[in-house]
C-alpha cells in the first residue's frame, strides 16, 4: 500500500500521476476564481487558459487514468469510471456552450458558476474515490511513469471540449486531428495585437 498523503513537488522526478492531477485540480480551481472574479481581458485570458487546461486534463484522464482505474483489484472500477465519464460529458457540454457564446454572452455568469460547481464536484470524486485506489494498487514507479504519459497525452490533446471523444480509443483516434483543428482555430482567433 502506498502513502496517499505524500505529494511530490510538481515537475520533480518523484511526482507521480496523482500529484500531477491534484496540481491541475488546484490550477483549475484558481482559474475559475479568475474567470468569475475577473473582467475584460483578464477574464477572457483566464477563460481561454481554463478551457485549454480542462480539455487537456480530461483527455489525459480518459486515455491513461480511467482505463487503469477500470482494472484495479477489488471490483467496482467500471462503475466508478462510468460515473466520472458521465460527469465529464455533462461538463464538456456546458463548456462547449460557454466557449461558443464567449465571456460576454448573456448567461455566461450563471453558466460558469454551474460549470465550476460540476467540475469541482467531479474533481473531488476523483480525489476521494479514484486517486486513493490508484495509489493503493499501482506501484509507485508506475505512477511516476504515468505522469510522463499524461504530459505526452496533453501535448496532443484538443484545446476545446469534444464531448463525443470520451474514451481512450476515441481520444487516440480523433484527438490528434481535433488538436490540430483546435490549434488552427486558436491561431485564427488570436488577437493580432501581439497578445497570446
N, C-alpha and C positions, 0 to 999 in steps of 0.2 A: 504494500500500500504506500502510495506517495503522499507527501505532505500537501494538503490542499491550500494551506495558508501561505506558503512561501511564494514570493514573486521576485523574479529577476528584474534587473534594470532593463527597460525597453531597448532593444537593439544589441544587448550583450550576448555573448556566446552561451550563457546559461538561460537565456529567455526561451521559454517553450511556447507552444501554440496557445495555451490557455493564457499565459502572461500577455502575449500579443493581442489576443482578442479582448481581454479585460482592458488593456490600454486603449484599444479602439473604442470600446464601450464608453470609457471616460471621455475620450475626444468627441464622440458623437454627442454626449450629454452637453459638453461645453459649446459645441456648435449650435445645438438647439437654443441654448441661452443667448448666444449672439444673434441668431435669427429672430427670436421672439423679442428680444430687447433692443435690437438694432433698427436703424432706418437707412434709407438710401443705399449708397454703395456698400456700407458695412453689412447691411442685411443681405444684399444681393450676393456679395462675395462669400459671406458665411453660408448662405443657402447653396451656392454652387459647390463649395467645399463639402458641405453636408451630403449633397446628392451624390457626389463622386465617392465619398467615403462609404456611404451606405451601399451603393451599388457594388463596389469592390469587396467590401466586408461580407455581404450576403453571398456573393458569387463564390468567394473563398470558402465560406462555411458550407455551401451547398456542394462544392466539388471535393472538399477534403474532410471537414469535421463531421458533417452529418452522416456520410457513408460509414465512417469509422464508428460513430456512436451507435449506428444500427446493429453492429456486430459485437457489441460489448457483452460480456457474460452477464448472466442474471436475468435476462429477458427484459422485455418492455422497451427495447431500443427503437423498434419500428414505430410504436405508438408515440414515444417521446419525440422522435424526429418528425413524424407526421404532424404533430401539434405545432412544432416550431415552423415547419414549412407553411402551414395554414396561416400562422401569424405573419410570416414573411410575405406571403401572397397578398394579404389584406394591406399591409404596409406599402408594398410596391404599387398597388392600385392607387392608394391615396397619394403617394409620392408622385406617381405619373401625372395625376390630375393637377397637383401643385406645380409641377415643372411646366406643364402645358400652359397654365394660366400666368405663371410668373409671380414674383413677390408683390406686385402692385395690384393684382386681381382682387375683385370682391371675393370675400370668403377666405382669403389666404390666412388671415389671423386665426380663424376658427380651425381651418384645415391643418395648419402647422401645429397647433396645440393637440389636436386629435392624433396627428402623426407622432408627435413626441410621446404622448401617453402610450400609444401602441408599441412604438419602438423600444421604449424603456421597459415596458412590461415584458416584451419579448426577451430583451437582454437579461432581465432579472430571472426569467425562467431558465435561460441557458446557464446563467451563473449558479442557479440553485440546483438544477437537475442534470444538465448535460456535462458541464465542465468538471464537477467533482467526480463523476463516473469516469471521465477520461483520465483524470489524474490517478484514480484508484486502480484502473485496469490496464493502462497503457504505460509501458516502460518510459522512464524519464528521457532517455536518449532518443527514443522515437518521437516523443512530444517536442523535443528540441528540433529534431529534423523536420517535423511538420510545420514549425514556424517558418522555415525557409520555403517550404512548399506553398504555404499560404501567401507569402510575399510574391512568389512567382505567379500564382494564380491571380493575384490582384493586379500584377503588371499587365496582364492581358484581359482583364475584366472590363465589361462595358462601363461607361461613365454615367449611364442613365438607367432607371429601373426598367426591367423587361420581365413582367410577371409571368409570361409564358415559358421562359427558360429557367426552370426551377429544380432541375435535377442535375446530378453530376454529368450524366450523358448529354443532357440538353445544353448545359453550360459549355462543356467541352466541344460540342458540335457547333453551337451558334455563337458562343462567347467571343472568340477572336473576330469573327465577322461583325458582330454587334459592336465590339470595342472600336474597330476601325471606323464604322459608320458614326458612332458617338463622338469619336475624336475629331472627325471631319466636321460634324455639326458644331462641336465646341469651338473649333478654329474659325468657322464661318461666323458664329455668333459673337466671338470675342471682340471687344471694342478695339477700334483702330488707334486709340489714344495711348497705346503702349502698355496699358494695364492688362494683366493677365490671363 
